[in-house]
């Protein structure tokens, strides 16, 4: 999934990769990933009250759109995190490789502790698609915060539940990711396990975690409310 961004919001500034080193103070290995993974970074759009006529909200005054041309087929998430932490506003990334592109973004919010740094969550990403194909319009929204939340939910691999806040949505997705990682470990153990009894136990655990993932991924589940 790719989005069509308003012409009024076009910014189109190429940013040297070294610019992010000033803010992120990356390790030598992270610098190497910037070099090996990225060909070019373009600050493509500034979605703001002035460019798209939506009022700002606390934590979301603007949304930046960065287009990143990749050297390889993928990019290490730590590189995106370093870029996110160096820019004091939410970012939507559009990644481009040889023949296709996709949208990537993480829920990002100002730190409640410092008020200066930003907390960056897990990354959502769409499937790779032809960048010359049909693009989606931006979601309808009343303000910048609502637009940001709807963009994140649109590219997430799970559907949001009715009445679910973006914080709860991201927290649920984080649990799903953890469960999926646990499932992969169980599947790997099952492939190499020789003892029958142990295989039975692993299969039982695998079915249990698959049921938990299914339950967590079910968008029709009701949001539990705290008891008074």
Helices and strands as residue ranges (DSSP letters): E 3-4, G 7-9, E 10-14, H 18-24, H 28-37, E 38-48, H 49-52, E 62-70, H 77-86, E 90-96, E 101-110, E 118-125, E 136-137, H 144-155, H 166-192, H 196-217
